[in-house]
Every structure is written in structure tokens, then in C-alpha cells.
Amino acid sequence: MNNKPIAIVTGAAKGIGKAICTRLVTDDYHVAAVDMDPEGGELLSELGQTNLEYHLMNICEEQKVKELFAALMERHGRIDAVINNAGIIRDNMIWNMSVDDFDAVINVNLKGTWLMCREAAIVMKAQKSGRIVNIASRAWLGNRGQSNYSASKAGVVALTRVLALELGKYNVSVNAVAPGLIDTPLTQMLDKEVLQQLINAQPSRSMGSPEDVANTVAFLAASQTRFITGQTIYVDGGKSIGANM
Ligand SMILES: NC(=O)c1ccc[n+]([C@@H]2O[C@H](COP(=O)([O-])OP(=O)(O)OC[C@H]3O[C@@H](n4cnc5c(N)ncnc54)[C@H](O)[C@@H]3O)[C@@H](O)[C@H]2O)c1
């Protein structure tokens, strides 16, 4: 059994997920880091062996998700925070987008998050406490070339609102964080020219850092913010304001 609060972070191996793990370990959580990257354990090794355990798995596999929660409950007896961060992009204009690219994005970003939320809800409802933080995206408001991704993240926002209603009376809060342009391996894959255009369209004229997102996640995961629920907090340098663009 562990005296520290227990948090699960998905998509933990790099980018925003790794920054969330780093922040939560610093805040004295015990973190169960989940990723499908076989090198994830190595990538997170600097965070130490005692405060972090690595689980190599795909959040889209229902049985694996169930086994994860069962194993953590057996080992720790409770789960205090679940941060659903794993996500992928497969961008294209809709006329060039394949069904495979639509399915892949919906499967990870929405169904995988839903599977994690369902197990979190079962555990947290029974223990009458918990925090769920889902990583959405500012793109849920609409982004050209992201009909699959924007729809998946709009689904995450709706899922968050529904779960806030369903779990409120069990002392479980559920919120979403909607990052804008953040400097991670995901955005480093973008064409340099496209990336510069995106930066120029930011009110901040800069990208956010993974730590900017991690700070907001840590705030929502903390017990002091228990009366905030069903909300989507933008961490996007003002892009969601939408004026003068
Ligand atoms: N980077 C941005 O600008 C940005 C903006 C808005 C929202 N987001 C969202 O933030 C989250 C993290 O993005 P990032 O930029 O750090 O991405 P990233 O690609 O750098 O890291 C994502 C991690 O998720 C893991 N992953 C992917 N599918 C998985 C699955 N099925 N099961 C388990 N692990 C899986 C990957 O292995 C990877 O380690 C995503 O949900 C993304 O949509 C990112």
C-alpha cells in the first residue's frame, strides 16, 4: 500500500504526458504511467523507480484497461486521479481522408478515453472520491484538415460534461484541458512552414510548453479545486478567443 495519492497518466512516455508525470511526481503523487511505446519505461526512468511504475499497454484494449485498474486497486487500494492524455493525429482534408485514418483517431482519442473513464468511474464512485482530467484540444472548436481529430476531441469535451453530471454526487470531479499549439513530438512532425503559420496565428505568437499544460492538469487534479467540474480549460495562448484571425 502507498500513502501517496495515486494517479494514472496515459500517453505518458513523451510530450505533454511526460510533463504531467514529471509534475505529479514532483507534487508527491505515485504515478502509474501508461503508454504503448516499448521504450516508455526508459524514457521515464529519470523520474525514479519508487514514485513511478510503467505500464506498456494500448488504451483501446478493453481487457487491458480493466486489468490495469484491477492491478492498481490490488496494489494501492485506491486511485485518486486519472489523466487521459493519450492521443494521435492523422490529418487530411475530408476529401482525402481514409476511413482507416478516421477510425484510428476516434478509436484512440475518444473510445480509449471512454474506456479509461468507465473504469475510473467504477472505482471512484465506489471510493466516493477522485479526479478525472481529460486532455481535449482547442481543435474541438474546428480546424481545417482535422475532421477526425476535432470530432474526437469534441467527443472528449461532451464525455467530460456527462461524467461531471453522473459522478458529481460521488465527490468525483471531471474536467477537460484544451491545449492549443504545444511544442511536443506530435507538433514537431508538422511541416516547418505550416508550423510557422500556426505560430503567427497565435495571439501569443509562440507555442506553449508541455509544462504549461501539466501545470493546469496538476491544478485540476488537486483536492482544493474539487468544486470545479464539467469544465474545459483552454491552455492555448488565447487562440480560442478567435478575434482578428
Ligand atoms: N501537441 C499539441 O500541440 C497538442 C495540442 C492540443 C492537444 N494535444 C493533445 O495532447 C495529448 C498529448 O499530445 P502530445 O503532443 O504530447 O503527443 P505525443 O505524440 O508527443 O505523445 C503522445 C503519447 O501517447 C502515446 N499513445 C498514443 N496512442 C496510444 C494508445 N492507444 N495507448 C497508449 N498510449 C498511446 C504515444 O505512444 C505517445 O507517447 C493528445 O491527446 C493530443 O491530442 C496536443
The ligand as an SDF file (V2000), in Angstrom:
LIG
                    3D

 44 48  0  0  0  0  0  0  0  0999 V2000
    0.9190   18.9950  -29.0010 N   0  0  0  0  0  0  0  0  0  0  0  0
   -0.1060   19.7830  -29.1990 C   0  0  0  0  0  0  0  0  0  0  0  0
    0.0180   20.8820  -29.7840 O   0  0  0  0  0  0  0  0  0  0  0  0
   -1.4840   19.3940  -28.6950 C   0  0  0  0  0  0  0  0  0  0  0  0
   -2.4970   20.3420  -28.8270 C   0  0  0  0  0  0  0  0  0  0  0  0
   -3.7640   20.0240  -28.3690 C   0  0  0  0  0  0  0  0  0  0  0  0
   -3.9980   18.7870  -27.8000 C   0  0  0  0  0  0  0  0  0  0  0  0
   -2.9920   17.8830  -27.7000 N   0  0  0  0  0  0  0  0  0  0  0  0
   -3.3190   16.5990  -27.1030 C   0  0  0  0  0  0  0  0  0  0  0  0
   -2.4480   16.3490  -26.0220 O   0  0  0  0  0  0  0  0  0  0  0  0
   -2.2220   14.9450  -25.9000 C   0  0  0  0  0  0  0  0  0  0  0  0
   -0.7450   14.6470  -25.9090 C   0  0  0  0  0  0  0  0  0  0  0  0
   -0.1950   15.1720  -27.1100 O   0  0  0  0  0  0  0  0  0  0  0  0
    1.3860   15.2270  -27.3890 P   0  0  0  0  0  0  0  0  0  0  0  0
    1.5870   16.3600  -28.3000 O   0  0  0  0  0  0  0  0  0  0  0  0
    2.1590   15.1530  -26.1240 O   0  0  0  0  0  0  0  0  0  0  0  0
    1.5320   13.8540  -28.2300 O   0  0  0  0  0  0  0  0  0  0  0  0
    2.8200   12.9140  -28.4640 P   0  0  0  0  0  0  0  0  0  0  0  0
    2.5970   12.2510  -29.7800 O   0  0  0  0  0  0  0  0  0  0  0  0
    4.0690   13.6760  -28.2520 O   0  0  0  0  0  0  0  0  0  0  0  0
    2.6580   11.8340  -27.2910 O   0  0  0  0  0  0  0  0  0  0  0  0
    1.5120   11.0240  -27.2220 C   0  0  0  0  0  0  0  0  0  0  0  0
    1.8320    9.7470  -26.4700 C   0  0  0  0  0  0  0  0  0  0  0  0
    0.6350    8.9350  -26.4530 O   0  0  0  0  0  0  0  0  0  0  0  0
    1.0060    7.5860  -26.7090 C   0  0  0  0  0  0  0  0  0  0  0  0
   -0.1320    6.8540  -27.2690 N   0  0  0  0  0  0  0  0  0  0  0  0
   -0.7290    7.0540  -28.4750 C   0  0  0  0  0  0  0  0  0  0  0  0
   -1.7290    6.1870  -28.6470 N   0  0  0  0  0  0  0  0  0  0  0  0
   -1.7920    5.4190  -27.5310 C   0  0  0  0  0  0  0  0  0  0  0  0
   -2.6120    4.3380  -27.1210 C   0  0  0  0  0  0  0  0  0  0  0  0
   -3.5810    3.8480  -27.9200 N   0  0  0  0  0  0  0  0  0  0  0  0
   -2.4000    3.7640  -25.9060 N   0  0  0  0  0  0  0  0  0  0  0  0
   -1.4110    4.2190  -25.1110 C   0  0  0  0  0  0  0  0  0  0  0  0
   -0.5880    5.2450  -25.4480 N   0  0  0  0  0  0  0  0  0  0  0  0
   -0.7790    5.8340  -26.6430 C   0  0  0  0  0  0  0  0  0  0  0  0
    2.1700    7.6910  -27.6930 C   0  0  0  0  0  0  0  0  0  0  0  0
    2.9670    6.4990  -27.6900 O   0  0  0  0  0  0  0  0  0  0  0  0
    2.9270    8.9030  -27.1560 C   0  0  0  0  0  0  0  0  0  0  0  0
    3.9220    8.5470  -26.2080 O   0  0  0  0  0  0  0  0  0  0  0  0
   -3.0030   14.2940  -27.0480 C   0  0  0  0  0  0  0  0  0  0  0  0
   -4.2600   13.8630  -26.5910 O   0  0  0  0  0  0  0  0  0  0  0  0
   -3.1520   15.4180  -28.0400 C   0  0  0  0  0  0  0  0  0  0  0  0
   -4.2800   15.2490  -28.8660 O   0  0  0  0  0  0  0  0  0  0  0  0
   -1.7330   18.1570  -28.1450 C   0  0  0  0  0  0  0  0  0  0  0  0
  1  2  1  0
  2  3  2  0
  2  4  1  0
  4  5  1  0
  4 44  2  0
  5  6  2  0
  6  7  1  0
  7  8  2  0
  8  9  1  0
  8 44  1  0
  9 10  1  0
  9 42  1  0
 10 11  1  0
 11 12  1  0
 11 40  1  0
 12 13  1  0
 13 14  1  0
 14 15  2  0
 14 16  1  0
 14 17  1  0
 17 18  1  0
 18 19  2  0
 18 20  1  0
 18 21  1  0
 21 22  1  0
 22 23  1  0
 23 24  1  0
 23 38  1  0
 24 25  1  0
 25 26  1  0
 25 36  1  0
 26 27  1  0
 26 35  1  0
 27 28  2  0
 28 29  1  0
 29 30  1  0
 29 35  2  0
 30 31  1  0
 30 32  2  0
 32 33  1  0
 33 34  2  0
 34 35  1  0
 36 37  1  0
 36 38  1  0
 38 39  1  0
 40 41  1  0
 40 42  1  0
 42 43  1  0
M  CHG  2   8   1  16  -1
M  END
$$$$
